[in-house]
Amino acid sequence: MWRGRSPSASSRYSTNPNPNPNPNPNPNLNPNPNPNLLEVFSRAVAEAAGAGNALFFATPLLALASVLATCVCATALCPFEAVRILSVRAGESSAAALQAQVEAEGALSLFRGLPALLIKEVPFVVTKFVVFDRVSVLILATAPELCEQPAFAAALPFVAGSVAGVASVLASQPADVVLTRTNDEGATLGGAIADLRASPRLALQGLAPRLLFGVLLVTLQFVLYTQLRASLGVAKTDLTLVWDALAVLRVVGQ
């Protein structure tokens, strides 16, 4: 029952687990960047754009930072996902599946699924962060008098996270279908895309469980992040000050 789980353990609890243990699983090992990695790229993108552009193009720059962070995470986690799929498909242990794959096709073959993984994860992650940010701002602007109420502060990540979960699942659903079909033996990314073009209704496969799973996942991510930050007494400005201090140390070191 637990075969194939070990290589994805670290990635599973970093983002988006895959509950499907079938031989051709829906690969939802989710390389979503955590807020700290996103903050690194957000600051880098903002510095490159300049203060004025960073102010007026906040949402596009957030989307760009999300793309960059997702690419880094997906590249790091792709081999783990490949080993998981291979071990489940072959009915072998993770170590045996890894050794057989490397001996047969080389280590680079573990990254074969990276393009398909990026096609799915980039729209998912970008939509998640952008929609959560915009919905949160909209809610706060609509009811500013409620901002100081604890109940409102606790409910905000639930509401914004739920909306972001629905939007991110819908945005990535076609790519998720393509990624799932590329895991069939002998399938290629081009062939999976061609199948989807020939039969657009395939894009609806598995939508209902993905919506349920995506809403729960994204909402839980933002709620846990918000609650942990609040319980530790860490404000968003505190996180910004940490990166400011690191930036100063970098300049001094040069």
PyMOL commands that set and color helices and strands:
alter all, ss='L'
color gray80, all
select helices_A, chain A and resi 6-12+35-49+51-56+58-90+94-105+107-111+114-142+144-146+150-182+189-198+200-204+207-231+236-253
alter helices_A, ss='H'
color red, helices_A
deselect
rebuild
show_as cartoon
